[in-house]
């Protein structure tokens, strides 16, 4: 700042006022300062002001994966809301690991964010402690935890699959299977499996058939081995629900290779309404959740919570439920 002041022929305090938009600086002086800023490549350091005002201008956002379009859409929804208020997102990904999430939460909190948005409602005890004591708004997304830390924007993963089982039963399928991961770290995948098992029991279906494949996220390449194992163990299965559209697509491709007609020999359903589900053949029946809306609602709730906290009147814990829908296509 002293270098800019010398080049512009003003005091460092005048430079500071100009960069912060203070009306006491004349237009001519401001223009001269901005020319010096451009020539020197100067960037204003806001860290000292952030420490005193507790306004750093960014929100931490943690997602399980950066290459999953559903979570990317959620981040886009968050960002488009926060950007309008001049706030930025500091993004971290947990790779479906609660231990990594705990480390990232601690790292993020050291940067003094104004709020933090996490994915899911299951965390390590220490992560819950860190978030609970952070004295900033916390929003859990993509879930409806029984014991929220603060605010929630999400949906019941179990209910989405219960609805899919009911829809398949309505279509005449009774021997219905489920394909998911074999790891406890994917809490949303676990909830979907529980929803499937509960639906099988409550709807009086013959038996639960569950195939667990690998660590999350379950990918396209794991769909093939999953359906082979499924058909070897339970050849009577008529339909299969997958924890995500990606594994469902892998199953459809393996069915093509083995001349198992979809849906005549095996009906296939997924979760997520990924773009691939609309353009594969046959097109994929799936659960659709408005991922961008989850982000938008989380962003709006975060801004509201920050404003209320700044006024000394914290926002009471809020739970926002985002609806889901079953999209029926050719695969069932």
N, C-alpha and C positions, 0 to 999 in steps of 0.2 A: 504494500500500500504506500510506503514511503517512496518507492521507485516511481509509482504512478503520480504521486503528488509532486515530485521533483520535475517530472517530464511535463506535467500540466501546469506547473507554476502555482500550485495551491497547497493548502495544508492537508495532512493526512486525514484530519477530521472532516474536511470538506469532501474528500474522496469517499469516506465512509458514508456521509449523508447522501451524496449523489447516488451511490450504488444501492442504497436502501430506499431511494425514491423520496427523500425529504424535500418538501416544497420550498424550503428556505434557499435551495441552490438554484441559481438562475439557469435558464435554458442554455445560454452561451457557455457558462462554466461547465454545465453537465456535458455538453457536446465535446468540449475540450478534454474533459476527463475521460469520456468514453473512447475518444480517439487514442488517448494514451493507453487505456486498458487494452484496446485491440492491438496496438503496436507491440505491447509488452507481453500479451497473452496472459494477463492477470486474471485469476479467479478468486472471488471473495471467499474467505474462510468464515463460515457461519458457526463453527463449533463453539466458540466462546459464548456467542449470543444464545446458542441452543442450550448450553449448560445453565444459564441464568433464567431463561424463559421457559425451559422444559418443552420447547417446541423445535423438534429436529426436522420436521417436514417429511418424515417417511414412516411407512407402516411395514412391518415385517410380515411376510406371507410364506408359509411352509406348505409344500405339496409333496406327495410321494414320488412323483416322477415328472421329468421335464419333457418326455417324449410321448406322453399320453394326451391326446387331443382334448379329452374331457376336462382334465385339470388345466390345460392351457386355456380353454374357453373360460373357465372359472377365473383364472388370473386376468384375462382380458376384461371380464366384467368388473372385477375389482378396480383395475387400473383406470378404466374409462370413467368411473365415478370419482376416484381419488384425484385424477389428473385435473378435473374441473375445479377442484378445491386447492390446487397447487401442491398436492402431496404426491410423493413417489412411493413405489413399492420396492422393498429390498427382499429379493426372492431366494429361498433356500429349498433344497429337495432332500427328503429323508430316505429315499430308496426303500420305502416300506419298513424301515427299522426304527423301533421306538427308542433304542439307545442313541441312534444318530439324531433323532428328533430332539432328545433331551440335550445333546451337545449343541445342536443348532439353536435351541431356545436360549441356552445360557450365552452363547456367542452373540445372538441377536440382541439380547437384553443389555449386553455391555455397550452396544451402540446407541442405547437410549431411544428406542422407537416410541412413537406416540401411541401405538397400539400394535397388537399382534393377532394374525389370523392363522389358524392351524387347520389341518385336514383330519377329520375323525374325532371321536370322543374317547379313545383309549390311549393313555399315556403312562409312562413310568411314574412311580410315586414322586420322584424328585422333580420330574417335569411338571407335574400338577402343582407341586409346592412352589416352584419358580414362577409359574404363571399366576398362581393365586396370590403371591406376595409382590407381584410386579408393580402394582398400583397404576396400571394402565388398562384400557379396555382389551378384553380377550374374546375372540369369536371362534367357536368350533364349527366347522362346516362339514357337509357331506354325511351327516349323521344326526341322530337324535339321542344323545347320551342320557342315561338315567340320572347322572349326577353332574350337570354342567358346571364348568369352572366359572363362567360368567354368561356370555351370550351365545346363542346357537342359531345357525342358518343351515337347515338341512332337511332330511327326509328319513323315513324308516327303510333301510336296506332290506330288512326281513319282509316287510309288507310288499315291496315290489315283486319279490319272487313268489310270495303267497298268491298275489294277483295273477302272476303268469301261470302258476300251476292250475289255478281255478279256470283260467281261460283255455288252457290245453284240455282240461277235463271237459269243459263245455263243448270243445271241438271233437270229443269222442276218444281222446287218449287217456288210458288208465295206467299203463306201465311207464312211468315217467322217471328219468334219472337226472342227476345233477353232477356237473364237472366243475371243480374248483381247485384251490391250491392246498398244499399240505402243511402250511405254516400258520402259526397263531398270530403273526405280525400283521396280517391283513385283516383288521377287525371288520371292515365292511364286507369282505368276502365271507368271513365267518358268519356274519349276520344274514347274508343271503342264503347260505347253507342252512342255517337254523330256520329261516322262513320256509325253505323247501321242505325240511323235515316236519315242521309243524303243519304245513298244508297237507302233506301226505297222510298224517295222522287224523287231522280234523275232517278231511274230505273222504276218509275211508278208502284210500287207495291201497292196492295190494301190499306194497313194500317200498321202502326207501332204498334207492340204488345210488350210491355216492362214489365217484372216482376222484381221488386227490392226486394232482399232478404238479410236482415241483414247487419252487418258491415263487412268491408273487413278484411281479405281475405274470399271470399265465399268458403265454404268447401264442401266435399262430402255429408255430412249429410243435407246440405241445398238444394241439388239438388232435392231430393224427394218432399218436400213441394212446391218447385218452379214449377215443372212440373204438379203437381196436381192442383195448382192454375191456371196455364196456360191453362190447358185443360178444367177446369170448366168455365173460363171466355171466352176463344176463342177456342171452339172445332174445328173450321175450320183450325187451324194452322197445317201446314204440316211439318215444320222444325223449329228448334230452335238453335240459336248460343249462347254459354255461354261465360262469361267473362274469364273463365279458364277451363282447362281440368278437374279439380277436381269436379266442379259442374256438368260438362257434364257427368262424370262418375256416379255421384249420380243420375242424370236423367235417364241414361240407366238402372241402377239397379232398380229404381222404375218402369220403363216401363216393365221390366221382371216380377216384382211382380204382376203387373196388366194385364199381357198378352197383352200389347201394343207392337206390333212388331216394331222393329227398323231395317231398316228405313221405312218399309212399312206403318206403322201408323204414325210414327213421326221420321223424320231424325234429327240427333243430331251432332252438331259440337262444337269444343272447341277452346282453345287458349293456346299455350305454348309447345305443343309436349312433355308433361311429359311422363315418362316411362310407366305409367299406361295406356296411350292412345294407346300404341302399343300392349298391352297384354290383354286388356279387350275384352269382346265379346258382340256385334261385335266391332272390332277395330275402334278407334275414328278418324274421320276426324278433322283436327286441323290446326291452324296457327303455323308455325315453325319459330322461331327467333334464330339465333346462339348466345346463351347466353354467351358461353365461348369466342366467337369472340368479343363480346361487351367488355368483361373484358380485353382481350388481347390488343385490340385497345386503350382502355382507359389507360392501363398501359404504352404502348409505347408512347402515346401522353403525358402522365404525365412526363415521363423521358425526353422527348424532351423539354417540357416546363420548367422543372427544370434546365436543362442544359443551355437553352437560357437565363433564368432569372439570372443564376449565371454568365454569360458572360456580363451582362448588356444590353442585346439586347432581351427584352421579346418577346415571340412568339405571333404574332397576333391571335385573337380568331379564333379557328378552329371548323368546324362542320363536323363530320364523320358520314355518314349514313350507317347503317348496313342493308342489304337486308333481306326481309322475304319471305316465300313461303307458299303456301297452300298444305297440304299433304292430299290427298283424300284416305279414307279407307272405311271400310264396313258400317259405321254408316250413310252414306249418299248415 
